[in-house]
Amino acid sequence: MIEKSKYSNNYTIYRNIKSKLRQSKMSRDLSYLLVFTFLYKYCSDSLKDHFLLSIEDKEITLDEAFSDGRLEMEFEDDALHMFGYYIKKPTAFIDEVINTTFQDKWFIPRLYTTFRDNVSFVKGSNYEKYFNFIFKCIESQCKLERIEYDPKINFIIKDILYSISKLDIYEQEFTYGDVFDGICEFRPILADKDPDYVNNLLAEIVFSAKSTPIDVYNPFLNDASSLIALSLKTDFGYGKSFAKGYDAITFCCSIVKLLIGYFDLDNVYLEFENALDSTDFYGKSFDVIVSNLPSIGGWSSKSINTTQEYEILKRNRRRQLQNMLSEKFNVNEDSFSEDNKLSSALESILDEIDFNKSNTKFSEEYESLRGSEYLFLINLFDSLNDDGVMVVSIAQSFLFKNSLETLRKYLTYENNCLDCVISIPGELGRYMRPQIICVFKKNRTSDDVLFIDLSKDYTIKKVPLSNRRNARKYAQLDDKSIKKLINTYTKRQIIDKYSNIVSISEIAANEFNLSVSRYVDTFEGEFIQLSELANEKEEITSKIKELNKKIDKMMDELNIEL
């Protein structure tokens, strides 16, 4: 976040909203209303200002323009083409609804139904799909009638919704996205958020390997901040994004964040599903996979791996079918992902196969992988295109946990896909835990792995005064530290106490332990030779013996007995 001026309108409103949320005892279900209002405000102001600009030289009001059938049709076509959504009448813009119904007892449900009933989309578009998801969440999770009959909650929520309606979606100093970002991290929403400094590093590493990715997949979307960070670094904001999320309120937040972040939602393909149950995205392959992988401890490995193993078998059989069609019938490879009818036909064939009677692709040596909690990682890697790259943050235990040794061997020795391991110091994070970033590449030619340790060589950007109380939360590596990291990675440099290139044979000799500290020596003291230490000990022991003899002689001469 940037420094905020005390004169910033959005920042003043933001502090006011946070203050009201602290005072209230709003339940999490009501947080859907906050997300909805941010969506409504953004869509309403974007369209209204665009319409006003288009009639600026016509000397007519917006109401008169909507009354003109020809202009109204132009408005609709233009809005659906440029924005993906359209508000059918001027009285449905949020400021009009606030002005006319704010004092009404049924203001909150009316605010909701006005937008729901007056926003339209191209039939079958992603905009229609995602907006309807948010609408269904409100209708299933929020008890709007309870709000109206609880005067205290009613007053607080109305006040908060009114404050949101007064935000400026164009302010640059403290943007509308900054406000929404801050509220999403606050009670009662508490959306699952990835650390910003990790997202920025993931984006930098992806950009260094793939500057113009076409298809990017994040299996664990959370609040979409990783995709947004990547789009700011690359031209990817205009490519295709694929992602999965399984927490409803976080999923709603991610939709609104992507919209505010100038993503065309018709090029964003989101599925409300837990990727631990299924990483597969309709058999598609990707240029880039980028994600903050979750901690696996809370999930049942047995139930997860049943579907993950099924996906491995299904993907292998799908590739066999695609290869056969390409070789015997000259089917273009791009058709398998671009032709929906062909893709659906392949899925129908695969659905008829009993994979329980098939053998897994694992040899006897790797049979234990069927029970690994990280089996989904193999599925993710298999989802890459032939020149694809996967950049993920992962639990530190992945590097050395004994039960994962076979998995590490499979990834490094059998597939030679692990390209780099980076250790980020815990001082950057809110919870003082080191972060690990792993880079995987398809079809690598080198037989070594680059290890980078930032623990002794990094600088944190100066935190703005307004964020000093949450310094860890907003900590970021400075540009110099990031540049050194990326240069080291792209040029595969060996730097004393910072990076090292280790052969896979050496990793194998260490039982496939991938701990960065094992391969990058950051010790800054003086090394002492054991032989020197032993000689010094013998010398001290000899001197002690001589001293004891002198003491005994003196005591004898003085007739002193102990």
C-alpha positions as CSV (number, residue, x, y, z in Angstrom):
1,M,0.0,0.0,0.0
2,I,1.1,3.6,-0.6
3,E,1.3,6.5,1.7
4,K,-2.1,8.0,2.4
5,S,-2.8,11.7,2.7
6,K,-5.0,12.9,5.5
7,Y,-6.9,14.7,2.7
8,S,-7.7,11.6,0.7
9,N,-11.4,11.1,0.5
10,N,-11.2,7.3,0.0
11,Y,-8.8,6.9,3.0
12,T,-11.1,8.9,5.3
13,I,-14.1,6.8,4.3
14,Y,-12.0,3.6,4.6
15,R,-11.1,4.5,8.2
16,N,-14.7,5.3,8.9
17,I,-15.9,1.9,7.6
18,K,-13.3,0.1,9.6
19,S,-14.3,1.9,12.8
20,K,-17.9,1.0,12.3
21,L,-17.0,-2.7,11.6
22,R,-15.0,-2.7,14.9
23,Q,-18.0,-1.4,16.8
24,S,-20.5,-3.8,15.3
25,K,-21.0,-7.5,15.9
26,M,-21.8,-8.4,12.3
27,S,-21.8,-12.1,11.5
28,R,-19.7,-13.3,8.6
29,D,-22.8,-14.0,6.5
30,L,-23.6,-10.3,6.3
31,S,-20.2,-9.7,4.8
32,Y,-21.6,-10.7,1.4
33,L,-23.6,-7.4,1.5
34,L,-20.3,-5.5,1.8
35,V,-18.8,-7.3,-1.2
36,F,-22.0,-6.9,-3.2
37,T,-22.1,-3.1,-2.5
38,F,-18.5,-2.7,-3.7
39,L,-19.4,-4.5,-6.9
40,Y,-22.6,-2.5,-7.4
41,K,-20.7,0.8,-6.8
42,Y,-17.9,0.0,-9.2
43,C,-20.3,-1.2,-12.0
44,S,-22.7,1.7,-11.5
45,D,-20.2,4.5,-11.5
46,S,-18.2,3.0,-14.4
47,L,-21.2,2.8,-16.6
48,K,-22.8,6.1,-15.6
49,D,-19.6,8.1,-16.2
50,H,-19.1,6.3,-19.6
51,F,-22.7,7.1,-20.6
52,L,-22.4,10.8,-19.5
53,L,-19.2,11.1,-21.5
54,S,-20.8,9.7,-24.6
55,I,-23.6,12.3,-24.6
56,E,-21.5,15.2,-23.5
57,D,-21.9,17.0,-26.9
58,K,-25.6,16.1,-27.3
59,E,-27.0,18.6,-24.8
60,I,-29.4,16.1,-23.3
61,T,-29.7,14.6,-19.8
62,L,-29.0,10.9,-19.0
63,D,-32.7,10.3,-18.4
64,E,-33.6,11.8,-21.8
65,A,-30.9,9.6,-23.4
66,F,-32.4,6.5,-21.9
67,S,-35.8,7.5,-23.1
68,D,-34.5,7.7,-26.7
69,G,-34.8,4.1,-28.0
70,R,-31.9,4.4,-30.5
71,L,-29.5,5.9,-27.9
72,E,-30.6,3.3,-25.3
73,M,-29.8,0.5,-27.7
74,E,-26.4,2.1,-28.4
75,F,-25.8,2.3,-24.6
76,E,-26.6,-1.4,-24.2
77,D,-24.5,-2.6,-27.1
78,D,-21.5,-0.4,-26.1
79,A,-21.7,-1.4,-22.4
80,L,-21.9,-5.2,-23.1
81,H,-19.0,-4.9,-25.5
82,M,-16.8,-2.7,-23.3
83,F,-17.7,-3.7,-19.8
84,G,-19.5,-7.0,-20.0
85,Y,-22.6,-5.8,-18.1
86,Y,-25.4,-3.2,-18.6
87,I,-27.7,-1.4,-16.2
88,K,-31.1,-1.1,-17.8
89,K,-32.3,2.3,-16.4
90,P,-30.9,5.4,-14.9
91,T,-32.9,5.0,-11.7
92,A,-30.9,1.8,-11.0
93,F,-27.6,3.6,-10.6
94,I,-26.4,3.3,-7.0
95,D,-26.5,7.0,-6.2
96,E,-30.1,7.3,-7.4
97,V,-31.1,4.3,-5.2
98,I,-29.3,5.8,-2.2
99,N,-31.0,9.2,-2.7
100,T,-34.5,7.8,-3.1
101,T,-34.7,4.9,-0.7
102,F,-32.0,5.3,2.0
103,Q,-34.6,6.3,4.6
104,D,-36.9,3.5,3.6
105,K,-37.2,0.6,6.1
106,W,-36.6,-1.9,3.3
107,F,-33.6,0.0,1.9
108,I,-31.1,-2.9,2.2
109,P,-33.2,-5.6,0.3
110,R,-34.2,-2.9,-2.2
111,L,-30.6,-1.9,-2.9
112,Y,-29.9,-5.6,-3.6
113,T,-32.9,-6.3,-5.7
114,T,-32.5,-3.1,-7.8
115,F,-29.1,-4.1,-9.0
116,R,-29.9,-7.8,-9.4
117,D,-33.1,-7.1,-11.4
118,N,-31.6,-4.3,-13.6
119,V,-28.2,-5.6,-14.6
120,S,-28.0,-7.6,-17.8
121,F,-25.2,-9.6,-19.6
122,V,-24.6,-11.4,-22.8
123,K,-26.3,-14.7,-22.3
124,G,-23.9,-17.4,-21.2
125,S,-21.0,-15.0,-20.5
126,N,-18.7,-15.3,-17.6
127,Y,-19.9,-12.0,-16.3
128,E,-23.4,-13.5,-16.0
129,K,-22.0,-16.6,-14.3
130,Y,-19.9,-14.8,-11.7
131,F,-22.5,-12.0,-10.9
132,N,-25.1,-14.7,-10.4
133,F,-22.8,-16.6,-8.1
134,I,-22.6,-13.5,-5.9
135,F,-26.4,-13.0,-6.0
136,K,-27.0,-16.6,-5.0
137,C,-24.6,-16.4,-2.1
138,I,-26.5,-13.4,-0.8
139,E,-29.8,-15.1,-1.1
140,S,-28.6,-18.3,0.5
141,Q,-26.3,-16.8,3.2
142,C,-27.8,-13.5,4.2
143,K,-31.1,-13.3,6.1
144,L,-32.1,-9.8,4.8
145,E,-35.3,-9.8,6.9
146,R,-33.3,-10.3,10.1
147,I,-31.4,-7.1,9.3
148,E,-34.6,-5.1,9.0
149,Y,-36.0,-6.2,12.3
150,D,-32.8,-5.6,14.3
151,P,-32.6,-1.8,14.5
152,K,-29.0,-1.7,15.7
153,I,-27.6,-4.0,13.0
154,N,-29.8,-2.2,10.4
155,F,-28.4,1.2,11.3
156,I,-24.8,0.1,11.2
157,I,-25.1,-1.8,7.9
158,K,-27.0,1.1,6.3
159,D,-24.3,3.5,7.4
160,I,-21.5,1.3,6.0
161,L,-23.3,0.7,2.7
162,Y,-23.9,4.5,2.4
163,S,-20.2,5.1,3.1
164,I,-19.2,2.7,0.3
165,S,-21.4,4.5,-2.1
166,K,-19.5,7.7,-1.5
167,L,-16.1,6.3,-2.5
168,D,-14.4,7.6,-5.6
169,I,-13.6,4.7,-8.0
170,Y,-11.1,6.9,-9.8
171,E,-9.0,8.2,-7.0
172,Q,-5.3,7.5,-7.5
173,E,-3.9,8.3,-4.1
174,F,-5.8,5.7,-2.2
175,T,-7.6,3.7,-4.8
176,Y,-10.9,2.0,-4.7
177,G,-9.1,-1.3,-5.0
178,D,-7.0,-0.3,-1.9
179,V,-10.2,0.3,0.1
180,F,-11.7,-3.0,-1.0
181,D,-8.4,-4.9,-0.3
182,G,-8.3,-3.5,3.2
183,I,-11.9,-4.3,4.0
184,C,-11.6,-7.9,2.6
185,E,-8.8,-8.5,5.2
186,F,-11.0,-7.1,8.0
187,R,-13.7,-8.7,10.2
188,P,-16.3,-9.9,9.3
189,I,-15.1,-10.8,5.8
190,L,-11.6,-12.2,6.6
191,A,-11.0,-13.4,3.0
192,D,-8.1,-15.9,2.6
193,K,-5.2,-13.7,1.4
194,D,-1.8,-14.6,0.1
195,P,1.2,-12.5,1.4
196,D,1.9,-9.6,-0.9
197,Y,5.6,-10.0,-0.8
198,V,5.3,-13.6,-1.9
199,N,2.9,-12.7,-4.7
200,N,5.3,-10.1,-6.0
201,L,8.2,-12.5,-6.0
202,L,6.1,-15.2,-7.8
203,A,5.2,-12.6,-10.4
204,E,8.8,-11.5,-10.9
205,I,10.1,-15.1,-11.3
206,V,7.3,-16.0,-13.7
207,F,8.0,-12.9,-15.8
208,S,11.7,-13.7,-15.9
209,A,10.9,-17.2,-17.3
210,K,7.7,-16.3,-19.3
211,S,7.3,-12.6,-20.2
212,T,4.1,-13.2,-22.3
213,P,2.2,-16.1,-20.8
214,I,-1.0,-17.0,-22.7
215,D,-2.8,-19.4,-20.3
216,V,-2.1,-19.1,-16.5
217,Y,-3.6,-21.4,-13.9
218,N,-3.9,-20.8,-10.1
219,P,-5.4,-23.9,-8.5
220,F,-5.7,-22.1,-5.1
221,L,-7.1,-18.7,-6.0
222,N,-7.7,-17.3,-2.5
223,D,-8.3,-13.5,-3.0
224,A,-6.9,-13.5,-6.6
225,S,-4.0,-11.3,-5.5
226,S,-1.4,-13.6,-7.1
227,L,-3.1,-13.3,-10.5
228,I,-3.4,-9.5,-10.1
229,A,0.3,-9.2,-9.2
230,L,1.2,-11.2,-12.3
231,S,-1.0,-9.1,-14.5
232,L,0.7,-5.9,-13.2
233,K,4.1,-7.3,-14.1
234,T,3.2,-8.8,-17.5
235,D,0.8,-8.2,-20.3
236,F,-1.1,-11.2,-19.0
237,G,-4.1,-9.0,-17.9
238,Y,-5.3,-9.5,-21.5
239,G,-4.6,-13.2,-21.7
240,K,-6.6,-16.1,-20.2
241,S,-6.7,-16.9,-16.5
242,F,-7.9,-20.1,-14.9
243,A,-8.4,-20.7,-11.2
244,K,-10.2,-22.6,-8.5
245,G,-11.5,-21.5,-5.1
246,Y,-13.5,-23.2,-2.4
247,D,-14.4,-20.6,0.2
248,A,-17.5,-18.8,-0.9
249,I,-16.9,-15.3,0.6
250,T,-13.2,-15.4,-0.6
251,F,-14.4,-16.5,-4.1
252,C,-16.8,-13.5,-4.2
253,C,-14.0,-11.2,-3.2
254,S,-11.8,-12.5,-5.9
255,I,-14.4,-11.9,-8.6
256,V,-14.8,-8.3,-7.5
257,K,-11.0,-7.8,-7.2
258,L,-10.4,-9.1,-10.7
259,L,-13.1,-6.8,-12.0
260,I,-11.6,-3.8,-10.2
261,G,-8.2,-4.9,-11.5
262,Y,-9.3,-4.5,-15.1
263,F,-9.5,-8.1,-15.9
264,D,-12.0,-9.0,-18.7
265,L,-14.0,-11.7,-16.9
266,D,-14.8,-13.4,-20.2
267,N,-11.1,-14.3,-20.2
268,V,-11.2,-15.5,-16.6
269,Y,-12.3,-19.0,-16.0
270,L,-13.1,-19.7,-12.3
271,E,-14.5,-22.9,-10.8
272,F,-15.9,-23.1,-7.3
273,E,-14.1,-26.3,-6.3
274,N,-11.3,-27.4,-4.0
275,A,-8.2,-28.2,-6.1
276,L,-7.1,-30.7,-3.4
277,D,-10.0,-32.8,-4.6
278,S,-9.4,-32.1,-8.3
279,T,-6.6,-30.1,-9.9
280,D,-7.8,-30.9,-13.4
281,F,-9.4,-28.0,-15.4
282,Y,-11.3,-29.9,-18.1
283,G,-8.1,-31.5,-19.3
284,K,-6.4,-28.2,-20.3
285,S,-2.7,-27.5,-20.2
286,F,-1.1,-24.2,-19.2
287,D,1.9,-22.0,-20.0
288,V,2.2,-21.0,-16.3
289,I,1.0,-22.4,-13.0
290,V,1.4,-19.9,-10.1
291,S,0.1,-20.4,-6.6
292,N,0.6,-20.3,-2.9
293,L,0.0,-23.9,-2.0
294,P,-2.0,-24.6,1.1
295,S,-0.9,-26.4,4.2
296,I,-2.1,-30.0,3.8
297,G,-2.3,-31.1,7.4
298,G,-6.0,-30.4,7.8
299,W,-7.0,-32.5,4.9
300,S,-7.6,-36.3,4.6
301,S,-4.8,-37.6,2.4
302,K,-6.7,-40.8,1.6
303,S,-9.8,-39.1,0.3
304,I,-7.7,-36.5,-1.6
305,N,-5.5,-39.0,-3.3
306,T,-8.3,-41.2,-4.6
307,T,-9.4,-38.4,-7.0
308,Q,-5.8,-37.2,-7.6
309,E,-4.8,-40.7,-8.7
310,Y,-7.9,-40.9,-10.9
311,E,-6.8,-37.7,-12.6
312,I,-3.3,-39.0,-13.4
313,L,-4.9,-42.0,-15.1
314,K,-7.5,-39.9,-16.9
315,R,-4.9,-37.4,-18.1
316,N,-2.6,-40.1,-19.5
317,R,-5.4,-41.7,-21.4
318,R,-6.6,-38.4,-22.7
319,R,-3.1,-37.7,-24.1
320,Q,-3.0,-41.1,-25.7
321,L,-6.3,-40.3,-27.5
322,Q,-5.1,-36.9,-28.6
323,N,-1.9,-38.4,-29.9
324,M,-3.8,-41.0,-31.9
325,L,-6.1,-38.4,-33.4
326,S,-3.2,-36.2,-34.3
327,E,-1.2,-39.0,-35.9
328,K,-3.9,-40.9,-37.7
329,F,-6.4,-38.1,-38.6
330,N,-4.1,-35.0,-38.6
331,V,-6.2,-33.2,-36.0
332,N,-4.6,-29.9,-35.0
333,E,-3.3,-30.0,-31.4
334,D,-4.8,-26.6,-30.6
335,S,-8.2,-28.0,-31.4
336,F,-8.3,-30.1,-28.3
337,S,-8.4,-27.0,-26.1
338,E,-10.2,-24.5,-28.5
339,D,-12.9,-26.8,-30.0
340,N,-15.5,-27.2,-27.3
341,K,-17.3,-30.0,-29.2
342,L,-14.2,-32.0,-29.7
343,S,-13.2,-31.5,-26.0
344,S,-16.6,-32.6,-24.8
345,A,-16.5,-35.7,-27.1
346,L,-13.1,-36.7,-25.5
347,E,-14.5,-36.2,-22.0
348,S,-17.5,-38.4,-22.9
349,I,-15.2,-41.2,-24.1
350,L,-13.0,-40.9,-20.9
351,D,-16.1,-41.0,-18.7
352,E,-16.9,-44.4,-20.1
353,I,-13.5,-45.9,-19.1
354,D,-13.2,-47.7,-15.9
355,F,-10.0,-46.4,-14.5
356,N,-10.2,-48.6,-11.4
357,K,-9.1,-51.5,-13.7
358,S,-6.1,-49.5,-15.0
359,N,-2.7,-49.4,-13.6
360,T,-1.2,-46.2,-12.3
361,K,1.7,-44.7,-14.1
362,F,4.0,-45.2,-11.1
363,S,6.6,-47.9,-11.2
364,E,7.1,-50.2,-8.2
365,E,9.8,-47.9,-6.9
366,Y,7.4,-45.0,-6.7
367,E,4.3,-46.9,-5.6
368,S,4.3,-45.1,-2.3
369,L,3.5,-41.8,-4.0
370,R,-0.1,-43.0,-4.2
371,G,-0.4,-42.1,-0.5
372,S,1.5,-38.9,-0.6
373,E,-0.3,-35.7,0.6
374,Y,1.4,-33.9,-2.3
375,L,0.2,-36.1,-5.0
376,F,-1.7,-33.1,-6.4
377,L,1.7,-31.5,-7.1
378,I,2.5,-34.2,-9.7
379,N,-0.9,-33.5,-11.3
380,L,-0.3,-29.8,-11.4
381,F,3.1,-30.3,-13.1
382,D,1.6,-32.7,-15.6
383,S,-0.9,-29.9,-16.5
384,L,2.0,-27.7,-17.9
385,N,2.6,-27.3,-21.6
386,D,5.9,-28.8,-22.9
387,D,7.7,-25.5,-22.3
388,G,5.6,-24.6,-19.2
389,V,6.8,-23.3,-15.8
390,M,5.3,-23.7,-12.4
391,V,6.2,-21.3,-9.6
392,V,4.7,-22.0,-6.2
393,S,5.3,-21.2,-2.6
394,I,5.2,-24.3,-0.5
395,A,5.5,-25.4,3.1
396,Q,9.1,-25.6,4.4
397,S,8.6,-29.2,5.5
398,F,8.3,-30.3,1.8
399,L,12.1,-29.8,1.6
400,F,13.1,-32.3,4.3
401,K,10.2,-34.3,5.6
402,N,11.1,-38.0,5.6
403,S,7.8,-39.2,4.2
404,L,8.2,-37.0,1.2
405,E,11.6,-38.3,0.2
406,T,10.2,-40.5,-2.6
407,L,8.2,-37.5,-4.0
408,R,11.3,-35.3,-4.0
409,K,13.2,-38.1,-5.8
410,Y,10.4,-38.4,-8.3
411,L,10.5,-34.7,-9.1
412,T,14.3,-34.2,-9.1
413,Y,15.8,-37.5,-10.3
414,E,13.0,-39.2,-12.2
415,N,11.5,-36.2,-14.0
416,N,14.3,-33.6,-13.5
417,C,11.7,-30.8,-13.3
418,L,12.9,-28.9,-10.2
419,D,14.8,-25.9,-11.4
420,C,15.2,-23.7,-8.3
421,V,14.5,-23.5,-4.6
422,I,14.4,-20.1,-2.9
423,S,14.3,-19.5,0.9
424,I,12.7,-16.2,2.0
425,P,13.5,-15.0,5.6
426,G,10.6,-15.2,8.1
427,E,11.2,-11.6,9.1
428,L,9.3,-10.5,6.1
429,G,6.1,-12.3,7.0
430,R,3.4,-11.7,9.6
431,Y,4.0,-15.0,11.3
432,M,7.8,-15.1,11.3
433,R,7.9,-18.2,9.2
434,P,10.4,-18.6,6.3
435,Q,8.7,-18.9,2.9
436,I,9.9,-21.4,0.3
437,I,9.4,-20.8,-3.4
438,C,10.0,-23.7,-5.8
439,V,10.3,-23.3,-9.6
440,F,9.5,-26.4,-11.8
441,K,10.1,-26.5,-15.5
442,K,9.1,-29.0,-18.2
443,N,11.8,-30.6,-20.4
444,R,14.8,-29.2,-18.6
445,T,18.2,-30.0,-20.1
446,S,20.4,-29.2,-17.1
447,D,21.0,-31.9,-14.4
448,D,21.3,-29.5,-11.4
449,V,19.2,-27.4,-9.1
450,L,19.8,-23.7,-8.1
451,F,19.4,-22.9,-4.4
452,I,19.1,-19.3,-3.3
453,D,19.1,-18.1,0.4
454,L,17.9,-14.5,1.0
455,S,18.3,-14.7,4.8
456,K,21.7,-12.8,4.9
457,D,21.3,-10.4,2.0
458,Y,18.0,-8.5,1.6
459,T,16.6,-5.1,2.4
460,I,13.0,-4.2,3.2
461,K,11.3,-1.2,1.7
462,K,10.6,1.6,4.0
463,V,7.1,1.2,5.4
464,P,4.8,4.3,5.1
465,L,4.1,6.0,8.4
466,S,0.4,5.1,8.1
467,N,1.3,1.4,8.1
468,R,4.0,1.3,10.7
469,R,1.7,-0.4,13.2
470,N,1.4,-3.3,10.8
471,A,5.0,-3.2,9.4
472,R,5.2,-6.9,8.9
473,K,1.9,-7.1,7.1
474,Y,3.1,-4.5,4.5
475,A,6.8,-5.5,4.3
476,Q,8.3,-5.8,0.8
477,L,11.7,-6.5,-0.5
478,D,13.2,-3.4,-2.1
479,D,14.0,-3.2,-5.8
480,K,17.7,-3.9,-5.3
481,S,17.1,-7.2,-3.5
482,I,14.5,-8.3,-6.1
483,K,16.9,-7.4,-9.0
484,K,19.7,-9.5,-7.4
485,L,17.4,-12.4,-6.9
486,I,16.1,-12.4,-10.5
487,N,19.6,-11.9,-11.9
488,T,20.9,-14.8,-9.9
489,Y,18.0,-17.0,-11.0
490,T,18.1,-16.1,-14.7
491,K,21.9,-16.3,-15.0
492,R,22.2,-19.2,-12.6
493,Q,25.0,-17.6,-10.6
494,I,26.9,-19.1,-7.7
495,I,27.4,-16.3,-5.1
496,D,29.1,-16.9,-1.8
497,K,26.6,-17.1,1.1
498,Y,23.7,-16.4,-1.3
499,S,23.3,-19.1,-4.0
500,N,24.7,-22.4,-5.1
501,I,24.2,-24.8,-8.0
502,V,24.0,-28.4,-6.9
503,S,24.1,-31.5,-9.0
504,I,21.2,-34.0,-8.8
505,S,23.7,-36.7,-7.9
506,E,24.8,-34.7,-4.8
507,I,21.2,-34.2,-3.9
508,A,20.7,-37.9,-4.2
509,A,23.7,-38.5,-1.9
510,N,21.9,-36.4,0.7
511,E,18.8,-38.6,0.4
512,F,17.0,-35.9,-1.7
513,N,17.0,-33.4,1.2
514,L,16.3,-30.0,-0.4
515,S,16.9,-27.8,2.6
516,V,18.5,-24.6,1.3
517,S,20.8,-24.3,4.3
518,R,22.3,-27.6,3.4
519,Y,23.6,-26.3,0.1
520,V,24.1,-22.6,0.7
521,D,26.5,-21.9,3.6
522,T,25.6,-18.5,5.2
523,F,27.9,-19.0,8.3
524,E,29.8,-15.7,8.9
525,G,32.1,-16.7,11.9
526,E,35.6,-18.1,11.8
527,F,35.9,-21.9,11.1
528,I,38.1,-23.8,13.6
529,Q,40.0,-26.9,12.6
530,L,39.2,-29.9,14.9
531,S,42.9,-30.9,14.9
532,E,43.9,-27.4,16.1
533,L,41.2,-27.6,18.8
534,A,42.5,-31.1,19.9
535,N,46.1,-29.8,20.2
536,E,45.0,-26.8,22.2
537,K,43.0,-29.1,24.6
538,E,46.1,-31.3,25.1
539,E,48.3,-28.3,25.8
540,I,45.8,-26.9,28.4
541,T,45.5,-30.4,30.0
542,S,49.4,-30.6,30.3
543,K,49.6,-27.2,31.9
544,I,46.9,-28.1,34.4
545,K,48.9,-31.3,35.4
546,E,52.1,-29.2,35.9
547,L,50.2,-26.7,38.0
548,N,48.7,-29.4,40.2
549,K,52.2,-30.9,40.8
550,K,53.5,-27.5,42.0
551,I,50.5,-27.0,44.3
552,D,51.0,-30.5,45.8
553,K,54.7,-29.8,46.4
554,M,53.9,-26.4,48.1
555,M,51.3,-28.1,50.4
556,D,53.9,-30.8,51.4
557,E,56.5,-28.2,52.3
558,L,53.9,-26.4,54.5
559,N,52.6,-29.6,56.1
560,I,49.1,-28.8,54.9
561,E,46.8,-31.8,54.5
562,L,43.4,-31.8,52.8
